[in-house]
Amino acid sequence: MKNYVLLFKALSDETRLKIMILLSEKELCVCKIEAALDSSQAKVSRHLTVLRNAGLVASRRDGQWIYYSIVKPKSCLEEKIFSCFKDCLRTKDLPYLL
């Protein structure tokens, strides 16, 4: 039950939910997420830390850049929620990134 509480707490913030929707498209660096959300690097990084600590996103370094992606779902619930990011929650307010 604790894992589900952590999952829903992490997703209960609008910015973090938007980040997850963006990452459902593809792996992104912080700068692309910043641009898509019109937000500061500090704010985006703080939210990515919460998502990473909840086990929802993974990061990898490539030179000076850090790229983030959604992790493989660990449960049926995560699988359904992750699929909704791309299929159900996408809005015109969140631009598709190239």
C-alpha positions in Angstrom: 0.0 0.0 0.0 2.9 2.4 0.7 4.1 2.2 -2.9 0.6 3.3 -4.1 0.6 6.2 -1.6 4.0 7.3 -2.9 2.8 7.0 -6.5 -0.3 9.1 -6.0 1.5 11.7 -3.9 4.2 12.1 -6.6 1.5 12.5 -9.3 -0.7 14.8 -7.3 1.2 17.9 -8.4 0.2 19.5 -11.7 3.8 20.2 -12.8 4.9 16.6 -12.1 1.9 15.3 -13.9 2.8 17.4 -16.9 6.3 16.1 -16.8 5.1 12.5 -16.8 2.9 13.3 -19.8 5.8 14.8 -21.7 8.1 11.9 -20.8 5.4 9.5 -22.1 6.4 10.6 -25.6 10.1 10.1 -25.3 13.2 10.6 -23.2 14.0 14.3 -22.6 16.7 16.5 -21.2 15.8 19.1 -18.5 16.1 21.9 -21.0 13.4 20.5 -23.2 11.1 20.0 -20.2 11.8 23.6 -19.1 10.9 24.9 -22.5 7.7 22.9 -22.8 6.5 23.9 -19.4 7.9 27.5 -19.6 9.4 26.9 -16.2 12.8 27.4 -14.5 15.5 24.8 -14.3 15.4 24.8 -10.5 11.6 24.1 -10.4 11.8 21.3 -13.1 14.8 19.7 -11.3 13.0 19.8 -8.0 9.9 18.0 -9.5 12.1 15.5 -11.3 13.8 14.6 -8.0 10.4 13.9 -6.5 9.4 11.7 -9.4 12.8 9.9 -9.3 12.5 9.3 -5.6 9.1 7.8 -6.1 10.6 5.4 -8.7 8.6 6.8 -11.6 11.5 8.3 -13.7 15.1 7.3 -14.4 17.9 9.5 -15.4 21.1 9.1 -17.4 24.0 11.4 -18.0 25.4 12.1 -21.5 28.2 14.5 -21.2 26.9 17.6 -19.5 23.2 16.7 -20.2 21.0 14.6 -18.0 18.1 12.8 -19.7 15.0 11.6 -18.0 12.6 8.8 -19.0 9.7 7.0 -17.5 10.6 3.7 -15.9 9.1 0.4 -16.8 5.9 -0.1 -14.9 6.2 -2.2 -11.8 2.6 -3.1 -11.4 -0.7 -3.3 -13.3 -1.8 0.0 -11.8 1.4 1.8 -13.0 1.0 0.2 -16.4 -2.5 1.6 -16.8 -1.6 5.0 -15.4 1.5 5.3 -17.6 -0.6 4.5 -20.7 -3.1 7.2 -19.8 -0.4 9.8 -19.9 0.0 9.3 -23.6 -3.5 8.2 -24.5 -5.9 10.1 -22.2 -4.2 13.1 -20.6 -2.4 14.7 -23.6 -3.8 18.2 -24.2 -3.2 21.1 -26.6 -1.6 22.9 -23.6 1.3 20.5 -23.7 3.2 20.8 -27.0 4.6 17.7 -28.6 8.3 17.9 -28.5 10.5 17.1 -31.4 
